[in-house]
């Protein structure tokens, strides 16, 4: 098993307040991990620290054998741009650009492949997510679900090793959530690691492993294995575990 991300003795303080406390975590290449916990447990803070979006107070974060904690800001930005993808609760697409242009912008910025290849990749991702027919639309002309699909395409445009998501379905209805999770499972099946923060058990059910944070510490984890479709026994196992966690 290849370890993509390794976190050791991670701590994050805001002033005198300790948000994360001695977090130790490994994420395998190709794994689908969901981080759960009550509001204020440190879920999003953990996600931001391990992805380099925020700096930990202490501890080590190794990503593909690269020490993220020791990287200067400019180099960390390069790693995020070229090797990581990000999806948030809101799409954060630019209003003055079309859906297509929003998607290709990070690819042009990274300059990893010729621009023609970036555009071709964008077209493929839009077809895969079912939004190729709205490529020329502005973000004010499409639905919330379509915006989130566009955000997924944008996150994938540089073919990252890992996709991070902070409540990526939080603003979507249940049917659209299922559609977005189908896409994320398909991406994961192609080998991309996925690490999500979510409060939604239906989202967590789609992941292979779940860790539960409480008061800034990992309280427990649940291994479900790869998602292969609706499974009542799997859902019951997750529900029972979340009840044990008093979620």
N, C-alpha and C positions, 0 to 999 in steps of 0.2 A: 504493500500500500504506500503510495507516494503522498507525503505530507505537503500540502500547498501552503498552509498557514499555521504557524505555531506561536502561541502566546504564552508567556511565562511571567508569573508574579506581576500582573498588570494592575496598576493603581491609577485612579484619576480623582483628583481633588479640585473642588471649586472653593478657594479660600480655605476655611476650616472644615468644610463639608466634604466627607469622603463618599464619592459616588460609586466608584468601583474599588473592590478590595481583593487583592491577590488573586486575580483571575488567571487560571491556567486552562488552555484550550488548544486542541489540534483540529484542523479541518483537512480532510483528505482531498486530493485532486478529484474532481468529478462529483463531490458530495453535494447533497441538498440539505442544508441546515436551517432550521428556524429557531430564532431566539424569542422566548416568551417571558411573561412576568407581569405583575401589576404595574400600573402607572407609577413612575418614580423609582422603579427598581434598577434602572441603569441600562435598559435595553438599547436605546438609541445611542447613548454615550459609548457603549461597548462597540457598536457597529461603526461609529465614527472614528474611534481610536484604532480599531484593527484595520480599517481601510485607509488610514492616514489622513482622513479629513480633519481630525483633531489630534492633538498631541497628548499622550498619556503623561501623567506625573512621574511614574517610574515603571520599570518592567521592560521586557523585550518583546518585539513583534517581528517575526521572521516570515517574510512572504517570498516563496520560491527561492529560499536561501539568501534573501536580501534583507538586511537589517533596516526596517522602516523607521524605527525609533531614532536611528542615528543619521537619517538622511536630511540634508538641507531642504528647505521649503521648495525651492525650484526643482530639485531632483524628485521630490515626493510628488509634485504636480505632474511631472513627466510620467511617473509610474502610474498614477491614477488615470491619466489620459490614454496611455498606450496599452495598459495591461489590465485595467479594471473598468467595469461598467456600473452605473448607478441609476436606480429607479426610486422615486420618492412617492409620497401620497399624492402630491400634485405634480403635474408633468414638467412645469417650469420651461415650457417651450417659448421661443421668442415670437412675439406678436407680429413683428414686421417681416417674418420669413414664412414661406410655405412649409407644409409638412415635410416634403422632400428636402428642402434646404436646411431645416432644423436637424434632420437626421444626418445629412452628410457633413455638416459643419465640423464636428469633432474629428471626422476623418481627414478633412482638408487641413485642419490645424495640426494633427499628428504627423502628417507627411510620411506615413509609413509605406504607402503604396501610391501609385499614380492616381490622379484625380478621377480618371476614367474608371478605374477599378473601384474606387470608393462609391461612385454613382451606381455602378453595376451591383455592388454589394447591397446598397440601399434599396435598389429595386427588388432584389431577391428577398430581403427581410420584409419589405412591405407586402410582397406577395404571400410570404409565409404567415404573416400576421393578419392578412385580409384587409389591408388598407391601401393597396396600390391604386384603387380608384379615386382616392382623395389626396393623392400626392401633391397636386397643385393647389389644394385648398389652404386657406389660412386657419389658424387655430380657433378662430371665432366661428368657423363654418362647420365644425365637426363635433361629435359627441364626446363625453368624458371618457368612455371606453375606447374610442378611437384615439384620443389624445394619449391615453396610457399605452396603447399599442405602439404609437409613434415614439413614445419615450423608451419603450423596450428596444425598438429598432435603433434609436440613437445610442442607447447603452451598448448595443452589440456591434456598432459600426467598425470599431477597431479590433473586433474579434478577441475580446478579453478572456483571460483565464478564469476570472471570477466575476460574478454579477452580484452586487450588493443592493438590497432593497429595504427601505424604511417605510413600513406600512404601505406597500405599493398598491394594495387593493382597498385601502381605507376609505376612499371617496367613491367607491363603486358599489352598485347594487349586486345582489347575490348572483344573478345570472351572468353579469359581466365579469364578476370575480372568477366564476368557474371558467369562463373563456380565457381570461388572462392567465389563470393557473395552468390551463391546458398548454398554453404557449410556453410558459416557464418550464413545465415538465418536459416538453419536447426539446427545449434548449438544453436542459440538464442531461437528457438522454443522449445528446450529441457530444457531451463531455465537458460542458461548461459548469464549473462549480457555482452554486448559488447559496448565498447567505442572506436570509430575510429576518427582519423584525416584524412581528405581527401579534395582534391580540385576537385574531380570528382562528378558531379551532379548525375551520374548513380549510384555511390556508396551511396551517400546521400539518393537517392530515396528508397534504401533498408532499411533505418532506420526508427524507429518510431518517433524520434524527432531529430531536428537539432538545434544547437546553432551556432550563427554567431559572431565571434570575430572581433573587429575593434579597432586598437590602444590599444590593451591590455585589452579591456573591452568587456563584452557580450553586443552586440548591440541589438540582437533580437533572438527569437526562433520560430521555426515552428514545429507544431505537425502534423504528417502525419498518425499516427497510424500504426499498424502492417502491414507489407508487405505481400500481398497474391498473388501477380502475377502482370504482366504488366497491367498498368492502365493509360490511356491517361489523365484522369482528374487529377490524382495524380501527374503525370509528369508536367502537365501544372501549377498546383498550386505551385510546387517547382520552376519551371522556373520563374514564375511571382515574387515569393518571392526573389529569388536570384537577379533578375533584380532590385527589390526595394533596395536590399542591395548594388547594384552597383558592383556585383561580376564579 
